[in-house]
Amino acid sequence: MDKIRIKGGNTLRGRIPIGGAKNAALPLLATSILTDEPVRFERVPDLADVSSMRRLLQVIGVEARMVAGKPGTMELRCSEVLDTTAPYDLVRKMRASVLVLGPLIARAGEARVSLPGGCAIGTRPIDLHLSGLERLGATIELTDGYVHAKAPKGLKGASIRLTMPSVGATENLLMAATLAQGETSIVNAAREPEIVDLARCLVAMGAKIEGAGSETITIQGVPALHAATHAIVPDRIEAGTYAMAAAATGGDVLLEGMRLELFGAAAESMSSAGLVLEEVEGGTRAARANGLRGSDVMTQPFPGFATDLQAQFMALMCIADGASMITETIFENRFMHVPELTRMGANITVQGNSALVRGVGRLKAAPVMATDLRASVSLVIAALAAEGSSELHRIYHLDRGYERLEGKLAAVGAEIERLA
C-alpha cells in the first residue's frame, strides 16, 4: 500500500493551482440525470470520489467522457435512464452517491438507492433527504438496506423546512424540485458556496431558482432542463489546506483561482492566527507575516468555520504560541487525528467535542496513519512543519479529495514523495 514521505523544515513559496471543488463536483455530475441533453463541466478534479460518482452514473445510463484537448473538462449525457438502482457496492465507497436519489425520482419517477450507512467521522443519516422528498410527493420504503422511492405521477412543489441546514439534503431537494410541478421552497437551507454553484448550473440548464446562498431557496418547477456548460467553483477546502501549509512553514503562496469570499469565517480565523490573506491578481495570497498565535474556533455551517478545515487548523495550532480551543459541532468522531498529532509531539487534550491545543513550537517527525480525508491532510501539514522525515500511511484517503497533492507541494518547495 502506498505511503508518503515528507521531510519537514522547507518553506513553501510559489504558486499553487486550486482545482474545482470536490464537494461541488459530486452533486453537479448528478445533474446530468435531469436532462437528456449533454452537460459539460470544466475544472473537474481528478479524484477518487469523482471517479466513483462517474461509475455510478454510468450504471444509471449516463455516458461520461473527458473532452479531448481540454484537461479537466467532462461531458455527460443521460439520453435514457437505464437503471434506477444505485447498488450497495458503489454507494458504500462514497456517501455522496445518495445525491442521485433526487434526480432519479424527478426524471424517472422512481429510485432505489442503497443506504450509505455510517462512516469514520459519524453516522450522518439521510432522514432529511427522505422527509423532504416525501413532502414533494414521493412515497418511500426502506427495505433490505435500500431506499425505494416512487413518484409515478411526478413530484409536486411544496414548502420544506429543514431541521438543520444539511448540505446533502439541500442539494438533493434542490435538484428534485427543478422538475416538480409548481413552487418549492426550502427553508433553513444550507448556504455553502457549493450550493450556490449547483444552483448556478441548474439555472444554466433552464431551472428557475432564487435565493441560493440564503436561508430560503425558491424553485419554480419546469417541464424539462437542457444542455449547459458550467465551470466548477474553486475548492475552498483545498485552498484553505494549502494556505495553512504555507503558514506552518513560514511560507508565502499564491492560491491560483481562489476567491477570498469562499472561505467564509475561516478567513477571519486564519487571519487571527497570524496568516496574511489577500486577493491579488490571479487568486488569493496566503502567507505568514510573523509568528503563529493560538486562536479559538468552532465549526459551523457556512458562512461559519468549515468542519472540513478543522483538522488542518488544529495541526497549525500545534505549533502556535499559546493555547487554542477547537470545538467540533458538525460531526462526531472528528478528532481521530489527535492521537497521530500527539505522536509527533503535539499537546492536545480532548474533552467531549472540544480539543484544547497547547502550542509546542516544533513538532517531531514520526510514522503516522490517516483515518479519514481531512485528518490525513492535517498530518501532511504537521509533517511539513516537523523536524525530520515523517511517513504517512493509508494515503488512499488523500486521493479521495486532493488532486496531485505531492506534485503541487513539491512545486512550491516541499520535500515530499510517494512510495509504493
N, C-alpha and C positions, 0 to 999 in steps of 0.2 A: 504494500500500500504506500502511495506517495507521501512524502513529508516535505516540509520547507525548512531550510536552514537560514538563519538570519544572524549576521554579525552586527552587533549594536555599536552605536557611537558615531555613525556617519550623519552629517547634517543634510537634510533634504532641501534641494534648491532646483528650481526649474519649472517646467510646465507639465501638468497632468490633465489629459483629456478626460472629461466626465461623460460617461455614456448615458444612454437612455435609462430611465428608472425601471428597475425590475418590478417594483410594486405597481407601476403604471402599465408596463408591457403586458402583464398577465391578463388583466381584465380587457385591455384593448384588443388582444388577439381573440378573445371570446366574442367580441362584437361581430366578428366575421360570420357567426351563425345567424345573425339577424337579417341578412340580406343574401340574395342570390347573385349579387354583383360583386366584382373584385374590390377588396380593400387593401390599400398599400400602406405599410408603416416604414418610416425612416428612423434611424438611430435605434434599431432593435439590438439590445445587448446579447452577446453570445454567452449564454449562461445555461447551466444545467436545468434550472427551473423553466426557462423559456423552451428548451428542447422537450421537456416533459409535457408542457402545455401543447406544443405543436403536435406531438404524438397523439395526445388525447383528441385534439381537433380532427386529426386525420381519421381516427376511428369513427368519429361522428359523420364524416363526409366532407370535411374541408380540405381542399387542395392548397398546399402551402409550399412556396418555393422562394429561395433567395434570388433576388434580381441580379442578373449577371452585370458586372461592371459597376455595381453600386453597393459597396460594402455596407452592411447593416440595414439593407432595405429588403423587406419581406412582403410578398404579395400573397393574400389568402382569398379563396373563393369557395363558398358553400353553395354550389348550384342546386344541391338537393341534400336534405338531411337523410343520411343512410342508416343511422343508428342513433337512437335516443338514450342509449345506456352509456354511462361513464363508469367503466369497470373498476373494481377494487384495486387490481394490480397497478393501475395507473394513478388512481386518486390517492392511494396510500403514500406515494412518493412525494406528493406536493398538495398541501391543503388548499391552495388556490384553485385546484381543479373544480371545486364546488361552484366556481363562477360560471360554469357552463349551464347551471341549473336554470337561471332566469331566462337567458337567451333561448334555450331549448323549448321551454314551455311557451314562450312568446311566439316562436317561429313554427314549432311542430305541434304544439298543443299537448305535449307530453314529455316527461323526462324521468329517467331512472338513474340516479346518481348515488354512488357508494358514499356512506357516511365517512367523513375523513378521520374520525377518531381523535385520540389525543396526540400530543407531540411533546418534545423535550421541554418546551417553555410553558406548557399549560394545556388545558383541555380545549379552550376556545370553541364552545358549542355553536351550532348554526341555527339555534332556535329563532333568532331574529330574522334570518333569511326566510325560514319556513312560515312564521306567523305573518310576515309581510306579504308573501306570495298568496297565502290564504285570504288576506284582505283584498287581493287583486282578483280573487275568484277561483284560485286553484284548489283542488282537493288533494290532500297529501296523506299518504300512508307510509309508515315505517315498517318494512318487512325484510327479514333476512339481511340486515345490515345496509339496506338501501333506502333512499328516499324515492318514493314513487309519486310523482306529481302529475296531475292531469288538469287540463282546461280545454276540453274538446271544442267548446264554443268560443274560445278566445278569452283573454283577460279583460277585466273591467277596471277602469280608473277608480281610485279610492284614496282616502286620506289615511296615511300610515304614520304613526308616531313611534319612533324607536325608543326603547327604554335606555339605551346608551348609543352614542354615535359610532356604531360599528362601521368600519371601512368596508369590509366584505359585504355586509348586508346592504349598505347604501349602494354599492356597485351592482350587486345582483338585482336589486329592486329597480334601480335606475335603468338598467338595460331592459328588463322585462317591461317596464312601463312605457317604453318608447313605442311599442306596438299594441298597447292596451287601448280599448275603446274609452274615450273620454279623458278627463283630467285626473292626474295623480299628484298628490303632494306627499313628500317625505319630510316629516318634522323631526327635529333633533338629528339631522343628517350629519354624517362625517364631513369635515371641511378640508381634508388634506389636499395638497396640490395634485395628487394623483386622481382624486375625484373630479377636480376641475378639468384635468386633462382628458379624462374619459368623456365628460360632458362635451368638451370641445370637439372631440372626434365624432360623437354621436350627432351633434348639430351639423357637422360637415357631411354626415351621411343622410341628413334630412330630418333628424329629430327636432322637436320643439321643446327646449329645456330652458328654464330660467332659475337663477338663484344658486347655481353650483358654486361652492365655496362659502355659502352662508348656512345658517341652521335649517332653512327650509328650501327644498328644491321642488319646483313645479314642472310637471311634464304633461304636455298635451299629446295624446297618442296620435300616431299617423298610421295609415294603412300599410306603408312599406318604407324601407330605407334603401339607399342606393350607394353606388361606388363613391369612394373618397380616398384621399391621400392625407396622411397625418404624421407629423414628426413628434416622437415621444419626448415628454418633458425630461430635462436633465435629472439625474439621480441624486437627490439631496442627501441620501444616506451615504452613498459612495463619496460625495464631495465632503461631507462632514467628517467622514473617516480619514480622508487624506489631509484635511485641514488639521485634525488633531495629531496625525502622524508627523506633520511638519512642525507643529508646536512642541511635540515631545522631543524632537531632535534639535530644537532651536533654529528651525529652517524657515524658508520663505518660498512658497509655491504659488503658481497661477492655476486655479481650477478652471480650465477652459470650458466655456459654455455655461457655467453655473451662474444663477441669479441669486443674489443675497436674500431676497424676499422668500425664497423657497425654504430657508432654514427655519422660519418662524422664530419662536422663543429661543431655540438652540443658539441662534446668533448672539443673543444677549448673554446667554450663559457662557459661551466660549469666550466672548469679549471680557466678561468679568473675571475669567480665569487667566487672562493675560494674552489672548490672541488678538491680533490685528486682522480684521476682516473688512475689506472694502471692494466695491465694484469698480472694476477698471475695464479698459477696452479689451474685449475678448473673454471676459469672465469675472471671477472673484479672486482677489488676492488673499492668501492666508499666511500669516507669519507670526512669529513670537518676538515681540519687541524687547522684553526684558525677561524677568523670571515668571514662573507659573504660580498662581495663587489659588489656595483652596476656595472652592465655590460650591454652594448647595444647589441641587437640582431635584425636581420632582417630575417624573414623566406624566404627560397629559396628552389627550387628543390634540391634534393641530388646531390652533397655532401654538400649542404648548410644546414642551421639550419632547422630542420623539423618543419613544421607547427603543426604537432601533438604533439610537445613538448612545444609549445608557452605558453599555459595556465599554465602548470606546472612551467615553468621558471618564469612567471610573479608572481606566488604565492611565489616562492623563493625570488624574488627581493623585495617583500613587506617587508621582514624582514632584508634586506641587508643594509649595511652602504652606504649612498649616493643615487644617483638617477640613474635610468636606462631608456633608451628609447627602447621600443619594437615595431617593425614595422611589420605588417602582410601584405604580398604581394600575398599570395596564395588564400585565401578565404575572401569574405566579411562577415560581421556579426560574426566575430570570437572573439569578445570581450564581449560576453554576460556573462562571468563570472565576469566581472569588478564590476557590482553592488553588487554581492554577496560577493566578497572580500572586498568591501567597507563597507558592513555591519559588517565585522569582524575588521574594523579599518584601512584597507589599505588606502593609499593616492595615488590615481590614477587619472590622467587626460587624457581623450581620445580626440584626435583631428584627425578626418579622420581615416586613417588606422594605426595611431601610438598612443601609450599609454606611457605617462610619469609616471614612478613609483618612488615615493619618499619613501625610506625605513623608517619604523616606529619602527623598533627594535622588537616589540612584538605585535602580534595580539590578539584579544579578541574573545572568543567563542561566537557563535550565531547560531540560526537556519538558514540554507541556503538551496537553491534549485538548483539542477542540471538542466542545459539547454541543454547540449549535452555531448557526451562521454568524451572528453578531459577536458572540463570545469568542469565536475563533479569530476574528479580526482585531479584537481588543488585545489578544495575545501577540499579534503581529506588531501593534503599536508599542506594547511593552518591550518586546524583543528589540525593536529599532532603537529604543532608548536605553537598553540594558548594557551592562558591561560583560563582554564575552559573546560567545556564539550560542544561540538557542535553536532547538529543533521543535517544530510544531507538527504534531501527528494528527491524523484523521482530518486532513485538509479538504476532503470532499465537501465539507460544509462550506468552505470558502468558495468553491467553484459554483455553488448554487447562487451566489449573489455578487461576486466580484469578477469582472472580466479582465483577464491579463494582469492580475494584481502584481505578480512578480515583475513583469516587464515594465509596468507603469512606475513601480517604486525604484527599480534599478535605473530607470532613465533619469531619475532626479537624485541619484547618489546613494541609494541603499545597496548594501552588500547582501543580496538575497538570491537563493537558488532553490529550485525544486529538485528533490532527489527521489528516485524510484525506490 
